[in-house]
Amino acid sequence: MRTLKIKSFAARRGAGMTLVELLVAVAASSLMLAAAMTMWIFSMRSFAAAGNYMDLDAKSRGAVDLMLRDLRDATEIVGYQNNGSNNWLRVTNAQVANSGANYAWDSSSRKLICQRPGEADWVFLTECDAWDFQFYQRTPHTSGIYVFYPATNAWGTTDVSIAKLVNMSWKCSRNLLGRKANTENVQTAQVVLRNKR
């Protein structure tokens, strides 16, 4: 009689699941699905962030390569404005007619633009949050070590006529899904005006 009871229980057990078993199965499946979705979203965001960092860095390197050419060839700094929201820097080579370049950054458009005589404006950087620069003298010591002093006169104001080096820094960022998610490290470049005497 005992075996009959077990068989009937087993037969009844194979017919379906109880409500408690169904709830446990749904809860376990939901937890596994939530964990898988979280991992997938995290992976996709990490992949997008890595791609953005690489793209922003490549654009910054390309922009500085183009700027180095003009700044190294320059014989003098013609003018500048460095107030934080609309910065510009103008250089020229007095030995070559119609040469030089003007670099302008606007905080509202977040673009760094290069303007050359007789050419259309060229956007060097987009999504640029900041572009700043300082001027330095290049004073060689007898030991062969180069020390960079600010290009200032006796009253402490900037004097571009004695500037031999331009130290630039900039930072770019990009929005992901409507919010600022990626910001590259601050990029810097020190450029010596080689043709300046």
GUPASE-933059 format. One line per field, with one value per atom (N, C-alpha, C): residue number from 1; residue in one letter; atom name; x, y negated, z negated. Coordinates in nm, 4 decimals. Layout:
<atoms>
n = (NUM  ...)
res = (A  ...)
atom = (CA  ...)
east = (X  ...)
north = (Y  ...)
up = (Z  ...)
</atoms>
This chain:
<atoms>
n = (1  1  1  2  2  2  3  3  3  4  4  4  5  5  5  6  6  6  7  7  7  8  8  8  9  9  9  10  10  10  11  11  11  12  12  12  13  13  13  14  14  14  15  15  15  16  16  16  17  17  17  18  18  18  19  19  19  20  20  20  21  21  21  22  22  22  23  23  23  24  24  24  25  25  25  26  26  26  27  27  27  28  28  28  29  29  29  30  30  30  31  31  31  32  32  32  33  33  33  34  34  34  35  35  35  36  36  36  37  37  37  38  38  38  39  39  39  40  40  40  41  41  41  42  42  42  43  43  43  44  44  44  45  45  45  46  46  46  47  47  47  48  48  48  49  49  49  50  50  50  51  51  51  52  52  52  53  53  53  54  54  54  55  55  55  56  56  56  57  57  57  58  58  58  59  59  59  60  60  60  61  61  61  62  62  62  63  63  63  64  64  64  65  65  65  66  66  66  67  67  67  68  68  68  69  69  69  70  70  70  71  71  71  72  72  72  73  73  73  74  74  74  75  75  75  76  76  76  77  77  77  78  78  78  79  79  79  80  80  80  81  81  81  82  82  82  83  83  83  84  84  84  85  85  85  86  86  86  87  87  87  88  88  88  89  89  89  90  90  90  91  91  91  92  92  92  93  93  93  94  94  94  95  95  95  96  96  96  97  97  97  98  98  98  99  99  99  100  100  100  101  101  101  102  102  102  103  103  103  104  104  104  105  105  105  106  106  106  107  107  107  108  108  108  109  109  109  110  110  110  111  111  111  112  112  112  113  113  113  114  114  114  115  115  115  116  116  116  117  117  117  118  118  118  119  119  119  120  120  120  121  121  121  122  122  122  123  123  123  124  124  124  125  125  125  126  126  126  127  127  127  128  128  128  129  129  129  130  130  130  131  131  131  132  132  132  133  133  133  134  134  134  135  135  135  136  136  136  137  137  137  138  138  138  139  139  139  140  140  140  141  141  141  142  142  142  143  143  143  144  144  144  145  145  145  146  146  146  147  147  147  148  148  148  149  149  149  150  150  150  151  151  151  152  152  152  153  153  153  154  154  154  155  155  155  156  156  156  157  157  157  158  158  158  159  159  159  160  160  160  161  161  161  162  162  162  163  163  163  164  164  164  165  165  165  166  166  166  167  167  167  168  168  168  169  169  169  170  170  170  171  171  171  172  172  172  173  173  173  174  174  174  175  175  175  176  176  176  177  177  177  178  178  178  179  179  179  180  180  180  181  181  181  182  182  182  183  183  183  184  184  184  185  185  185  186  186  186  187  187  187  188  188  188  189  189  189  190  190  190  191  191  191  192  192  192  193  193  193  194  194  194  195  195  195  196  196  196  197  197  197)
res = (M  M  M  R  R  R  T  T  T  L  L  L  K  K  K  I  I  I  K  K  K  S  S  S  F  F  F  A  A  A  A  A  A  R  R  R  R  R  R  G  G  G  A  A  A  G  G  G  M  M  M  T  T  T  L  L  L  V  V  V  E  E  E  L  L  L  L  L  L  V  V  V  A  A  A  V  V  V  A  A  A  A  A  A  S  S  S  S  S  S  L  L  L  M  M  M  L  L  L  A  A  A  A  A  A  A  A  A  M  M  M  T  T  T  M  M  M  W  W  W  I  I  I  F  F  F  S  S  S  M  M  M  R  R  R  S  S  S  F  F  F  A  A  A  A  A  A  A  A  A  G  G  G  N  N  N  Y  Y  Y  M  M  M  D  D  D  L  L  L  D  D  D  A  A  A  K  K  K  S  S  S  R  R  R  G  G  G  A  A  A  V  V  V  D  D  D  L  L  L  M  M  M  L  L  L  R  R  R  D  D  D  L  L  L  R  R  R  D  D  D  A  A  A  T  T  T  E  E  E  I  I  I  V  V  V  G  G  G  Y  Y  Y  Q  Q  Q  N  N  N  N  N  N  G  G  G  S  S  S  N  N  N  N  N  N  W  W  W  L  L  L  R  R  R  V  V  V  T  T  T  N  N  N  A  A  A  Q  Q  Q  V  V  V  A  A  A  N  N  N  S  S  S  G  G  G  A  A  A  N  N  N  Y  Y  Y  A  A  A  W  W  W  D  D  D  S  S  S  S  S  S  S  S  S  R  R  R  K  K  K  L  L  L  I  I  I  C  C  C  Q  Q  Q  R  R  R  P  P  P  G  G  G  E  E  E  A  A  A  D  D  D  W  W  W  V  V  V  F  F  F  L  L  L  T  T  T  E  E  E  C  C  C  D  D  D  A  A  A  W  W  W  D  D  D  F  F  F  Q  Q  Q  F  F  F  Y  Y  Y  Q  Q  Q  R  R  R  T  T  T  P  P  P  H  H  H  T  T  T  S  S  S  G  G  G  I  I  I  Y  Y  Y  V  V  V  F  F  F  Y  Y  Y  P  P  P  A  A  A  T  T  T  N  N  N  A  A  A  W  W  W  G  G  G  T  T  T  T  T  T  D  D  D  V  V  V  S  S  S  I  I  I  A  A  A  K  K  K  L  L  L  V  V  V  N  N  N  M  M  M  S  S  S  W  W  W  K  K  K  C  C  C  S  S  S  R  R  R  N  N  N  L  L  L  L  L  L  G  G  G  R  R  R  K  K  K  A  A  A  N  N  N  T  T  T  E  E  E  N  N  N  V  V  V  Q  Q  Q  T  T  T  A  A  A  Q  Q  Q  V  V  V  V  V  V  L  L  L  R  R  R  N  N  N  K  K  K  R  R  R)
atom = (N  CA  C  N  CA  C  N  CA  C  N  CA  C  N  CA  C  N  CA  C  N  CA  C  N  CA  C  N  CA  C  N  CA  C  N  CA  C  N  CA  C  N  CA  C  N  CA  C  N  CA  C  N  CA  C  N  CA  C  N  CA  C  N  CA  C  N  CA  C  N  CA  C  N  CA  C  N  CA  C  N  CA  C  N  CA  C  N  CA  C  N  CA  C  N  CA  C  N  CA  C  N  CA  C  N  CA  C  N  CA  C  N  CA  C  N  CA  C  N  CA  C  N  CA  C  N  CA  C  N  CA  C  N  CA  C  N  CA  C  N  CA  C  N  CA  C  N  CA  C  N  CA  C  N  CA  C  N  CA  C  N  CA  C  N  CA  C  N  CA  C  N  CA  C  N  CA  C  N  CA  C  N  CA  C  N  CA  C  N  CA  C  N  CA  C  N  CA  C  N  CA  C  N  CA  C  N  CA  C  N  CA  C  N  CA  C  N  CA  C  N  CA  C  N  CA  C  N  CA  C  N  CA  C  N  CA  C  N  CA  C  N  CA  C  N  CA  C  N  CA  C  N  CA  C  N  CA  C  N  CA  C  N  CA  C  N  CA  C  N  CA  C  N  CA  C  N  CA  C  N  CA  C  N  CA  C  N  CA  C  N  CA  C  N  CA  C  N  CA  C  N  CA  C  N  CA  C  N  CA  C  N  CA  C  N  CA  C  N  CA  C  N  CA  C  N  CA  C  N  CA  C  N  CA  C  N  CA  C  N  CA  C  N  CA  C  N  CA  C  N  CA  C  N  CA  C  N  CA  C  N  CA  C  N  CA  C  N  CA  C  N  CA  C  N  CA  C  N  CA  C  N  CA  C  N  CA  C  N  CA  C  N  CA  C  N  CA  C  N  CA  C  N  CA  C  N  CA  C  N  CA  C  N  CA  C  N  CA  C  N  CA  C  N  CA  C  N  CA  C  N  CA  C  N  CA  C  N  CA  C  N  CA  C  N  CA  C  N  CA  C  N  CA  C  N  CA  C  N  CA  C  N  CA  C  N  CA  C  N  CA  C  N  CA  C  N  CA  C  N  CA  C  N  CA  C  N  CA  C  N  CA  C  N  CA  C  N  CA  C  N  CA  C  N  CA  C  N  CA  C  N  CA  C  N  CA  C  N  CA  C  N  CA  C  N  CA  C  N  CA  C  N  CA  C  N  CA  C  N  CA  C  N  CA  C  N  CA  C  N  CA  C  N  CA  C  N  CA  C  N  CA  C  N  CA  C  N  CA  C  N  CA  C  N  CA  C  N  CA  C  N  CA  C  N  CA  C  N  CA  C  N  CA  C  N  CA  C  N  CA  C  N  CA  C  N  CA  C  N  CA  C  N  CA  C  N  CA  C  N  CA  C  N  CA  C  N  CA  C  N  CA  C  N  CA  C  N  CA  C  N  CA  C  N  CA  C  N  CA  C  N  CA  C  N  CA  C  N  CA  C  N  CA  C  N  CA  C  N  CA  C  N  CA  C  N  CA  C  N  CA  C  N  CA  C  N  CA  C)
east = (0.0811  0.0000  0.0868  0.1971  0.2874  0.3415  0.3776  0.4295  0.3255  0.2026  0.0976  0.0860  0.1016  0.0926  0.2065  0.3262  0.4408  0.4205  0.3682  0.3448  0.2401  0.1376  0.0342  0.0868  0.1734  0.2340  0.3269  0.4076  0.4966  0.4173  0.3065  0.2247  0.1646  0.1213  0.0629  0.1719  0.2920  0.4037  0.4438  0.4390  0.4749  0.3710  0.2583  0.1510  0.1730  0.2448  0.2647  0.3437  0.3555  0.4320  0.3353  0.3792  0.2978  0.3234  0.2423  0.2556  0.3880  0.4304  0.5570  0.6738  0.6720  0.7788  0.7823  0.6683  0.6607  0.7170  0.6832  0.7346  0.8866  0.9393  1.0835  1.1523  1.0978  1.1564  1.1534  1.0432  1.0328  1.1318  1.1442  1.2372  1.3819  1.4204  1.5569  1.5855  1.4885  1.5059  1.5169  1.4366  1.4420  1.5763  1.6297  1.7606  1.8702  1.8653  1.9666  1.9545  1.8337  1.8125  1.8591  1.8294  1.8737  2.0259  2.0893  2.2352  2.2948  2.2363  2.2862  2.2674  2.1534  2.1282  2.2234  2.2487  2.3416  2.4811  2.5244  2.6564  2.6622  2.5564  2.5530  2.5586  2.4780  2.4772  2.6131  2.6710  2.8029  2.9074  2.9024  2.9993  2.9838  2.8601  2.8374  2.8837  2.8567  2.9027  3.0549  3.1173  3.2638  3.3235  3.2634  3.3106  3.2960  3.1802  3.1582  3.2545  3.2791  3.3713  3.5128  3.5567  3.6910  3.7023  3.5983  3.5978  3.6030  3.5279  3.5284  3.6644  3.7248  3.8571  3.9567  3.9542  4.0476  4.0218  3.8950  3.8609  3.9004  3.8678  3.9046  4.0564  4.1276  4.2726  4.3335  4.2808  4.3323  4.3083  4.1902  4.1619  4.2521  4.2785  4.3676  4.5091  4.5566  4.6912  4.6993  4.5951  4.5928  4.5936  4.5162  4.5111  4.6457  4.7096  4.8379  4.9449  4.9400  5.0365  5.0233  4.8996  4.8772  4.9186  4.8925  4.9293  5.0801  5.1489  5.2944  5.3633  5.3132  5.3752  5.3728  5.2573  5.2457  5.3259  5.3163  5.3839  5.5358  5.5855  5.7312  5.7866  5.7084  5.7536  5.7389  5.6666  5.6387  5.7628  5.7706  5.8780  5.8306  5.6995  5.6492  5.5021  5.4643  5.3246  5.2673  5.1660  5.1101  5.0115  4.9313  4.8321  4.7709  4.6986  4.6351  4.5268  4.4394  4.3416  4.3239  4.3354  4.3285  4.2451  4.1138  4.0280  3.9418  3.9512  3.8785  3.7574  3.6854  3.5662  3.5819  3.6641  3.6925  3.8417  3.9179  4.0627  4.1049  4.2049  4.2624  4.4112  4.4819  4.6262  4.6613  4.7348  4.7722  4.9240  4.9783  5.1230  5.1473  5.2681  5.3035  5.4514  5.4879  5.6274  5.6584  5.7352  5.7649  5.8482  5.9112  5.9960  5.9160  5.7904  5.7070  5.5801  5.5509  5.4309  5.3039  5.2002  5.0696  5.0822  5.1656  5.1807  5.1191  5.1220  5.0718  4.9383  4.8924  4.7652  4.7044  4.5746  4.4998  4.4203  4.4401  4.3657  4.2642  4.1393  4.0327  3.9485  3.9233  3.8372  3.7235  3.6020  3.4835  3.4179  3.3910  3.3347  3.1914  3.1166  2.9779  2.9700  3.0537  3.0515  3.1381  3.2298  3.3233  3.4098  3.4497  3.5329  3.6619  3.7698  3.8976  3.9172  3.9238  3.9269  4.0598  4.1127  4.2338  4.1937  4.2437  4.2177  4.3515  4.3665  4.4884  4.4518  4.5426  4.5133  4.4865  4.3775  4.3445  4.2868  4.2561  4.2010  4.0706  3.9895  3.8665  3.9019  3.8156  3.8385  3.8408  3.9267  3.9451  3.9185  3.8224  3.7905  3.8902  3.9760  4.0753  4.0177  3.9371  3.8794  3.7322  3.6521  3.5133  3.4995  3.3914  3.3662  3.4807  3.5385  3.6524  3.6007  3.6159  3.5647  3.6538  3.7834  3.8756  3.9995  4.0522  4.1797  4.2496  4.3677  4.4401  4.5858  4.6541  4.7957  4.8657  4.9963  5.0834  5.2100  5.2782  5.4000  5.5198  5.6302  5.7528  5.8728  5.9769  6.1059  6.1824  6.2798  6.3670  6.5073  6.5514  6.6799  6.7779  6.8771  6.9743  7.0733  7.1091  7.2115  7.3426  7.4501  7.5811  7.5956  7.5157  7.5238  7.4477  7.3821  7.3074  7.1642  7.1222  6.9846  6.8976  6.7813  6.6894  6.5867  6.5747  6.4777  6.3789  6.2521  6.1495  6.0927  6.1145  6.0610  5.9402  5.8422  5.7274  5.7736  5.7095  5.7433  5.6746  5.7314  5.6763  5.7838  5.7384  5.8328  5.8590  5.9274  5.9655  5.8444  5.7288  5.6078  5.5200  5.5632  5.4891  5.3780  5.3677  5.2662  5.3276  5.2449  5.2920  5.3475  5.4629  5.5291  5.5595  5.4757  5.4927  5.6176  5.6768  5.7971  5.9151  5.9100  6.0183  5.9765  5.8559  5.8061  5.8734  5.9253  5.9902  5.9191  5.8360  5.7686  5.6220  5.5349  5.3913  5.3547  5.2993  5.2539  5.1012  5.0479  4.9032  4.8479  4.7231  4.6519  4.5063  4.4442  4.3040  4.2421  4.1091  4.0349  3.9076  3.8792  3.7593  3.6739  3.5443  3.4541  3.3427  3.2688  3.1599  3.0437  2.9233  2.8034  2.7627  2.7177  2.6599  2.5214  2.4224  2.2844  2.2392  2.2754  2.2283  2.3012  2.4057  2.4810  2.6297  2.7076  2.8514  2.9076  2.9536  2.9993  3.1482  3.2055  3.3469  3.4209  3.5277  3.6158  3.7575  3.8269  3.9649  4.0525  4.1709  4.2670  4.3073  4.3556  4.4023  4.5223  4.5153  4.6246  4.7118  4.8418  4.9323  5.0354  5.0862  5.1929  5.2750  5.4061  5.4971  5.5636  5.5465  5.5956  5.6922  5.8093  5.9111  5.8987  5.8984  5.8977  6.0407  6.0691  6.2076  6.2659  6.1833  6.2337  6.2443  6.1990  6.2089  6.3528  6.4045  6.5426  6.5443)
north = (0.1183  0.0000  -0.1267  -0.1158  -0.2271  -0.2640  -0.1696  -0.1974  -0.2608  -0.2232  -0.2844  -0.4337  -0.4724  -0.6110  -0.6925  -0.6367  -0.7051  -0.7195  -0.6155  -0.6240  -0.7284  -0.7363  -0.8347  -0.9765  -0.9911  -1.1217  -1.1600  -1.0637  -1.0889  -1.1199  -1.0498  -1.0763  -1.2158  -1.2504  -1.3816  -1.4901  -1.4610  -1.5543  -1.5835  -1.4901  -1.5092  -1.5860  -1.6067  -1.6735  -1.8232  -1.8879  -2.0330  -2.0830  -2.2161  -2.2778  -2.3435  -2.3499  -2.4201  -2.5694  -2.6497  -2.7950  -2.8410  -2.7800  -2.8153  -2.7852  -2.6692  -2.6332  -2.7312  -2.7700  -2.8643  -3.0006  -3.0468  -3.1747  -3.1715  -3.0629  -3.0493  -3.0486  -2.9776  -2.9718  -3.1087  -3.1813  -3.3151  -3.4098  -3.4057  -3.4929  -3.4637  -3.3382  -3.3021  -3.3452  -3.3245  -3.3653  -3.5165  -3.5896  -3.7362  -3.7865  -3.7266  -3.7675  -3.7402  -3.6259  -3.5933  -3.6873  -3.7178  -3.8086  -3.9502  -3.9967  -4.1300  -4.1372  -4.0330  -4.0310  -4.0320  -3.9554  -3.9516  -4.0871  -4.1524  -4.2833  -4.3887  -4.3843  -4.4791  -4.4622  -4.3391  -4.3131  -4.3606  -4.3385  -4.3790  -4.5309  -4.6028  -4.7493  -4.8039  -4.7496  -4.7940  -4.7710  -4.6569  -4.6266  -4.7219  -4.7511  -4.8410  -4.9829  -5.0296  -5.1630  -5.1690  -5.0653  -5.0623  -5.0615  -4.9861  -4.9797  -5.1162  -5.1815  -5.3141  -5.4163  -5.4081  -5.5017  -5.4841  -5.3614  -5.3366  -5.3909  -5.3712  -5.4247  -5.5765  -5.6395  -5.7856  -5.8386  -5.7774  -5.8203  -5.8121  -5.7028  -5.6864  -5.7911  -5.8161  -5.9129  -6.0547  -6.0937  -6.2272  -6.2452  -6.1435  -6.1514  -6.1623  -6.0855  -6.0914  -6.2288  -6.2867  -6.4205  -6.5251  -6.5115  -6.6066  -6.5970  -6.4759  -6.4593  -6.5154  -6.4943  -6.5495  -6.7019  -6.7618  -6.9081  -6.9659  -6.9045  -6.9588  -6.9423  -6.8371  -6.8206  -6.9349  -6.9719  -7.0805  -7.2154  -7.2352  -7.3611  -7.3755  -7.2656  -7.2703  -7.3274  -7.2918  -7.3389  -7.4909  -7.5509  -7.6965  -7.7654  -7.7131  -7.7790  -7.7680  -7.6561  -7.6414  -7.7313  -7.7532  -7.8372  -7.9863  -8.0226  -8.1631  -8.2375  -8.3649  -8.4513  -8.5396  -8.5558  -8.6388  -8.6090  -8.6446  -8.6384  -8.7776  -8.7852  -8.9138  -8.9647  -8.8748  -8.9158  -8.7949  -8.8214  -8.7115  -8.7657  -8.6788  -8.7057  -8.5757  -8.5830  -8.4624  -8.4923  -8.5140  -8.5515  -8.4367  -8.3200  -8.2037  -8.1617  -8.2548  -8.2137  -8.2263  -8.3195  -8.3369  -8.3639  -8.2595  -8.2734  -8.2706  -8.3503  -8.3449  -8.3782  -8.3257  -8.3432  -8.3602  -8.4680  -8.4948  -8.4980  -8.4183  -8.4155  -8.4403  -8.4854  -8.5093  -8.4813  -8.4626  -8.4490  -8.5698  -8.6640  -8.7881  -8.7653  -8.6511  -8.6219  -8.5725  -8.5319  -8.4764  -8.5600  -8.6066  -8.6881  -8.6038  -8.6654  -8.6004  -8.4701  -8.4705  -8.3508  -8.3762  -8.2751  -8.2875  -8.2194  -8.2224  -8.1575  -8.2238  -8.2161  -8.2635  -8.1446  -8.1149  -8.0068  -8.0697  -8.0311  -8.0897  -7.9787  -7.9919  -7.8975  -7.9747  -7.9223  -7.9852  -7.8853  -7.9277  -7.8364  -7.7953  -7.8790  -7.8422  -7.7389  -7.7520  -7.6539  -7.5322  -7.5457  -7.4391  -7.3938  -7.4900  -7.4587  -7.5385  -7.4749  -7.5419  -7.5505  -7.6732  -7.6975  -7.7598  -7.7175  -7.7758  -7.8600  -7.9838  -8.0744  -8.1136  -8.0887  -8.1256  -8.2184  -8.3099  -8.4024  -8.3273  -8.3627  -8.3040  -8.1641  -8.1118  -7.9769  -7.9826  -7.8820  -7.8705  -7.8305  -7.8694  -7.8315  -7.6803  -7.6334  -7.4905  -7.4587  -7.3712  -7.3322  -7.2241  -7.2593  -7.1649  -7.0738  -7.1286  -7.0495  -7.0844  -6.9839  -7.0035  -6.9446  -6.9771  -6.9266  -6.9638  -7.0812  -7.1288  -7.2164  -7.1704  -7.2424  -7.3584  -7.3485  -7.4542  -7.4516  -7.5703  -7.5850  -7.7054  -7.6817  -7.7859  -7.7842  -7.8966  -7.9034  -8.0080  -7.9874  -8.0812  -8.0977  -8.2104  -8.2403  -8.2360  -8.1820  -8.1710  -8.2154  -8.2592  -8.2837  -8.1520  -8.1419  -8.0248  -8.0756  -8.0548  -8.1085  -7.9946  -7.9801  -7.8721  -7.9052  -7.8069  -7.8214  -7.7680  -7.8028  -7.7566  -7.6058  -7.5452  -7.3995  -7.3250  -7.3980  -7.3339  -7.3000  -7.3365  -7.3111  -7.4299  -7.4044  -7.5102  -7.5309  -7.6545  -7.6915  -7.7873  -7.7663  -7.8491  -7.9468  -8.0757  -8.1816  -8.2437  -8.2900  -8.3560  -8.4752  -8.4970  -8.6086  -8.7345  -8.7892  -8.9100  -9.0170  -9.1431  -9.2538  -9.2864  -9.3961  -9.4337  -9.4608  -9.4942  -9.5238  -9.4000  -9.2857  -9.1612  -9.1363  -9.2177  -9.1941  -9.1157  -9.0407  -8.9566  -9.0421  -9.0038  -9.0732  -8.9689  -8.9654  -8.8631  -8.8857  -9.0053  -9.0291  -8.9473  -8.9016  -8.8181  -8.6713  -8.6402  -8.5021  -8.4153  -8.3032  -8.2074  -8.0730  -8.0506  -7.9225  -7.9459  -7.8653  -7.8700  -7.7377  -7.7467  -7.6278  -7.6234  -7.5260  -7.5148  -7.3963  -7.4103  -7.2981  -7.3056  -7.1907  -7.1853  -7.0577  -7.0575  -6.9421  -6.9284  -6.8081  -6.7805  -6.6765  -6.6793  -6.5804  -6.5505  -6.4451  -6.4025  -6.3541  -6.3766  -6.3313  -6.1931  -6.1111  -5.9806  -5.9751  -5.9448  -5.9342  -6.0607  -6.1771  -6.3030  -6.3569  -6.2924  -6.3451  -6.3310  -6.4226  -6.4198  -6.2970  -6.2042  -6.0770  -6.0566  -6.1163  -6.0940  -6.2256  -6.2326  -6.3483  -6.2961  -6.3433  -6.2998  -6.3730  -6.3237  -6.3919  -6.5236  -6.6156  -6.7428  -6.7164  -6.7670  -6.7536  -6.8786  -6.8628  -6.9774  -6.9667  -7.0821  -7.0872  -7.2128  -7.1977  -7.3108  -7.3250  -7.4429  -7.4646  -7.5822  -7.5599  -7.6652  -7.7302  -7.8640  -7.9379  -7.9359  -7.8425  -7.8184  -7.9331  -8.0041  -8.1114  -8.2437  -8.2519  -8.3764  -8.3975  -8.5155  -8.5482  -8.6051)
up = (0.0000  0.0000  0.0000  -0.0627  -0.0687  0.0694  0.1490  0.2814  0.3711  0.3543  0.4333  0.4037  0.2795  0.2416  0.3061  0.3100  0.3704  0.5201  0.5831  0.7270  0.7589  0.6809  0.7096  0.6847  0.5843  0.5594  0.6755  0.7250  0.8376  0.9634  0.9836  1.1009  1.0924  0.9717  0.9535  0.9687  0.9238  0.9284  1.0732  1.1620  1.3018  1.3802  1.3266  1.3983  1.4116  1.3213  1.3276  1.2090  1.2009  1.0933  0.9953  0.8738  0.7756  0.7886  0.7255  0.7311  0.6697  0.5625  0.4974  0.5905  0.6555  0.7485  0.8663  0.9149  1.0264  0.9856  0.8674  0.8189  0.8007  0.7483  0.7318  0.8678  0.9639  1.0983  1.1649  1.1524  1.2125  1.1456  1.0133  0.9417  0.9826  0.9903  1.0293  1.1730  1.2618  1.4019  1.4129  1.3352  1.3385  1.2904  1.1839  1.1336  1.2363  1.2998  1.4015  1.5208  1.5642  1.6768  1.6412  1.5202  1.4771  1.4718  1.4207  1.4154  1.5563  1.6466  1.7847  1.8534  1.8318  1.8925  1.8368  1.7065  1.6450  1.7028  1.7154  1.7738  1.9191  1.9939  2.1343  2.1459  2.0654  2.0698  2.0278  1.9223  1.8766  1.9851  2.0498  2.1559  2.2730  2.3121  2.4252  2.3926  2.2700  2.2311  2.2257  2.1749  2.1686  2.3085  2.3980  2.5360  2.6035  2.5828  2.6415  2.5819  2.4504  2.3863  2.4406  2.4566  2.5107  2.6529  2.7332  2.8690  2.8707  2.7792  2.7714  2.7287  2.6290  2.5852  2.7007  2.7735  2.8851  2.9932  3.0246  3.1282  3.0865  2.9630  2.9151  2.9120  2.8691  2.8627  3.0022  3.0967  3.2344  3.2961  3.2721  3.3255  3.2614  3.1330  3.0654  3.1201  3.1412  3.1971  3.3391  3.4183  3.5537  3.5527  3.4621  3.4531  3.4115  3.3140  3.2680  3.3752  3.4524  3.5620  3.6632  3.6949  3.7899  3.7301  3.6030  3.5381  3.5236  3.4987  3.4814  3.6044  3.7197  3.8449  3.8517  3.8257  3.8324  3.7227  3.6008  3.4893  3.4998  3.5443  3.5584  3.6685  3.7737  3.8844  3.8553  3.7515  3.7243  3.6768  3.7166  3.6684  3.5537  3.5408  3.4315  3.4017  3.2806  3.2393  3.2631  3.3486  3.3881  3.2837  3.2291  3.1300  3.0638  2.9547  2.8835  2.7919  2.7534  2.6483  2.5720  2.4417  2.3602  2.2360  2.2583  2.1463  2.0943  2.1544  2.1023  2.1820  2.2453  2.3198  2.4708  2.5153  2.6582  2.6734  2.6908  2.7014  2.8475  2.8820  3.0160  3.0087  3.1058  3.1151  3.2622  3.2938  3.4325  3.4431  3.5365  3.5621  3.7104  3.7417  3.8808  3.9019  4.0271  4.0664  4.1544  4.1007  4.1715  4.2969  4.3094  4.4240  4.5447  4.5219  4.6292  4.6406  4.7620  4.7839  4.7658  4.7122  4.6898  4.6113  4.5108  4.4289  4.2919  4.2117  4.0757  4.0581  3.9359  3.9046  3.7818  3.7766  3.6609  3.6073  3.4790  3.4148  3.3209  3.3337  3.2526  3.1910  3.0617  2.9896  2.9255  2.9417  2.8841  2.7899  2.6662  2.5668  2.5995  2.6714  2.7024  2.8149  2.9174  3.0266  2.9967  2.9005  2.8615  2.9798  3.0645  3.1806  3.1758  3.2199  3.2410  3.3915  3.4407  3.5851  3.6241  3.7382  3.7949  3.9154  3.9172  4.0300  4.0892  4.2197  4.2911  4.4056  4.4430  4.5533  4.6841  4.7499  4.8789  4.8732  4.7537  4.7398  4.6611  4.6812  4.6026  4.4591  4.3659  4.2268  4.2127  4.1248  4.1051  3.9588  3.9328  3.7960  3.7532  3.6565  3.6072  3.5003  3.4095  3.3009  3.2836  3.2622  3.2219  3.0818  3.0144  2.8790  2.7841  2.8067  2.7279  2.6139  2.4918  2.3751  2.3335  2.3584  2.3171  2.4051  2.4341  2.5050  2.4435  2.3921  2.3204  2.3651  2.3485  2.3850  2.3001  2.2829  2.2137  2.2973  2.2757  2.3502  2.2562  2.3089  2.2301  2.3129  2.2430  2.3057  2.3038  2.3894  2.3822  2.3534  2.2334  2.1903  2.1689  2.2562  2.2364  2.1251  2.0487  1.9454  2.0004  1.9359  1.9815  1.9687  1.8826  1.8658  1.9756  2.0658  2.1741  2.1377  2.0183  1.9747  2.0126  2.0655  2.1039  1.9933  1.9498  1.8476  1.9122  1.8887  1.9503  1.8479  1.8738  1.7896  1.8609  1.7847  1.8489  1.9315  2.0446  2.1327  2.0807  1.9759  1.9152  1.9097  1.9087  1.8993  1.7522  1.7286  1.5916  1.5030  1.5611  1.4844  1.4654  1.5171  1.4982  1.5982  1.7026  1.8057  1.9211  1.9892  2.0994  2.2118  2.2615  2.3718  2.4799  2.5845  2.6881  2.7720  2.7645  2.8443  2.7935  2.6678  2.6146  2.6023  2.6477  2.6382  2.7435  2.6989  2.7889  2.7864  2.6838  2.6676  2.6334  2.6946  2.6650  2.5993  2.4798  2.4074  2.4155  2.4885  2.5080  2.4289  2.3875  2.3261  2.3686  2.3859  2.4252  2.3737  2.3724  2.3228  2.4041  2.4500  2.5283  2.4562  2.4830  2.4238  2.5223  2.4936  2.5819  2.4970  2.5467  2.4771  2.5256  2.4319  2.4633  2.4013  2.4809  2.4350  2.3620  2.4159  2.3631  2.2420  2.1957  2.0822  2.1094  2.0484  2.0684  1.9991  2.0783  2.0233  2.0413  2.1437  2.1721  2.1754  2.1044  2.1066  2.1176  2.2211  2.2352  2.1349  2.1140  2.0291  2.0935  2.0129  2.0669  2.1578  2.2782  2.3738  2.3652  2.3785  2.3739  2.4854  2.5250  2.6256  2.6011  2.6016  2.5929  2.7279  2.7902  2.9259  2.9255  2.9806  2.9918  3.1292  3.1314  3.2573  3.3105  3.3979  3.4420  3.5220  3.5986  3.6847  3.6122  3.4884  3.4136  3.3661  3.3869  3.3462  3.2071)
</atoms>
